[in-house]
């Protein structure tokens, strides 16, 4: 635990963009997290990476990785959220597997069992609600593949807030009525996958469901917040992150 704290202290003053842009710094941030394990409600053993804030009890945030798996980038985001005052848990939906090429990532995503993923996320949310360092409030956040699962998790079990970065948002209004808290959606204008048509349908379904939704568009492509990809846009990523923090503060305290 002492070694982790020293690592966290060493990068505490660095901006998020600098950490994410440098694989060595991201690895340092990732090394500061604690590996935690639970048995899910379905009886499966799963792992996650936990970062604790300086002061507790604090609200909690569940982070869901992109199709690449739980890599240093997502762990760095958990570290950053801990610096912002949140109990941050980055989940692993791939059982320790991490892809480095699109073909690998696609295969891992296609092999995922949806029921098992839901079991994992719901179980982690329950774990966070009762964690001794947490105050009972929980939000979910995810990027791309994880953005869709952030919304799915919030439908499957009540949470206080949901953040979706360019994730699949096609659940029907009947499913969206199960949401217990507001949703923040962040999308790229040039995204050919999670596009205007899909998001417009999402907005309509949320209105039908009577659920609060904030949507922001950026003049960027898919995965604009991921500095390791070709779609990264530093300015838009920074603005989206500031809006994410404002949203979390407004709904979690």
C-alpha positions, -999 to 999 in steps of 0.1 A, spaced: 0 0 0 29 24 8 45 18 -25 12 26 -43 8 58 -24 44 69 -33 37 62 -70 4 82 -68 23 111 -51 49 111 -78 24 119 -106 -2 137 -85 7 171 -100 6 161 -136 -23 169 -159 -45 141 -171 -36 147 -208 1 144 -200 -3 111 -182 -25 96 -209 -2 107 -237 29 90 -222 27 52 -219 53 53 -191 33 78 -170 1 58 -177 19 27 -165 30 45 -133 -6 57 -127 -19 21 -133 6 7 -109 -8 28 -81 -41 10 -82 -50 -20 -60 -63 -52 -76 -95 -63 -59 -116 -94 -64 -152 -104 -57 -176 -133 -63 -204 -120 -84 -241 -127 -77 -238 -154 -104 -210 -171 -86 -181 -160 -109 -148 -147 -97 -139 -113 -112 -112 -86 -108 -110 -49 -109 -85 -21 -102 -93 3 -73 -81 38 -66 -90 56 -34 -93 93 -29 -74 113 -2 -106 118 19 -133 92 26 -161 84 27 -166 96 -9 -189 89 -38 -179 61 -62 -175 58 -99 -174 25 -119 -153 28 -150 -158 5 -180 -131 0 -205 -131 3 -243 -130 -28 -265 -93 -30 -259 -98 -43 -223 -87 -30 -190 -54 -13 -200 -32 13 -184 -52 41 -200 -84 32 -182 -66 26 -150 -51 61 -153 -86 75 -156 -95 57 -124 -64 72 -108 -75 107 -120 -110 103 -106 -95 93 -73 -75 126 -73 -108 143 -79 -122 128 -48 -140 96 -59 -137 60 -50 -128 47 -85 -131 12 -97 -120 1 -132 -137 -32 -140 -124 -60 -162 -150 -76 -185 -124 -97 -204 -109 -117 -176 -75 -102 -178 -72 -102 -216 -60 -69 -232 -59 -63 -270 -33 -42 -288 -47 -46 -323 -82 -39 -336 -87 -75 -347 -79 -88 -312 -102 -62 -297 -130 -71 -320 -127 -108 -312 -127 -101 -274 -158 -79 -278 -176 -105 -299 -168 -133 -274 -182 -114 -245 -213 -131 -228 -238 -103 -222 -254 -120 -192 -220 -125 -176 -210 -89 -182 -243 -77 -166 -237 -99 -137 -202 -85 -133 -212 -49 -135 -243 -52 -112 -221 -70 -86 -194 -44 -87 -220 -16 -83 -234 -34 -52 -198 -38 -39 -191 -1 -43 -223 10 -26 -213 -10 5 -175 -2 4 -162 12 37 -145 41 18 -177 50 -1 -207 70 9 -234 49 -10 -236 70 -42 -224 54 -74 -220 66 -110 -209 46 -141 -187 59 -169 -175 41 -201 -159 48 -234 -169 33 -268 -177 -4 -260 -177 6 -223 -200 36 -230 -227 12 -241 -221 -9 -211 -222 21 -188 -258 26 -200 -266 -11 -198 -253 -13 -162 -274 17 -151 -305 0 -167 -297 -32 -149 -294 -17 -114 -300 17 -100 -271 42 -100 -270 79 -93 -255 91 -126 -244 76 -160 -217 89 -184 -215 76 -219 -186 85 -242 -195 76 -278 -211 43 -268 -240 23 -283 -272 40 -271 -300 20 -287 -320 6 -257 -358 12 -262 -378 36 -240 -392 7 -220 -357 -2 -209 -346 34 -203 -375 38 -179 -355 16 -155 -328 44 -152 -327 59 -117 -304 89 -124 -295 113 -152 -273 105 -182 -245 125 -198 -237 116 -234 -206 128 -253 -203 122 -290 -182 131 -321 -197 148 -351 -175 127 -374 -182 94 -358 -196 70 -384 -206 44 -359 -222 62 -330 -238 89 -353 -264 116 -352 -292 92 -362 -285 68 -333 -281 96 -308 -313 114 -320 -332 81 -315 -317 79 -280 -328 114 -272 -363 106 -284 -364 74 -263 -352 92 -232 -379 119 -236 -405 91 -240 -391 74 -209 -392 108 -190 -355 106 -181 -330 135 -179 -303 135 -205 -275 160 -214 -259 155 -248 -228 173 -261 -213 171 -296 -177 177 -305 -162 184 -339 -142 151 -336 -143 115 -346 -149 83 -326 -127 78 -296 -117 114 -295 -108 111 -258 -83 83 -264 -47 97 -269 -34 64 -282 -56 64 -313 -58 84 -345 -91 101 -336 -77 118 -305 -86 155 -301 -69 171 -272 -91 202 -270 -124 182 -272 -111 156 -248 -103 183 -222 -137 199 -226 -155 166 -224 -136 157 -193 -144 190 -176 -181 185 -184 -178 149 -170 -164 162 -137 -191 189 -135 -218 163 -141 -204 139 -115 -201 167 -89 -237 179 -95 -251 144 -91 -228 127 -66 -215 157 -46 
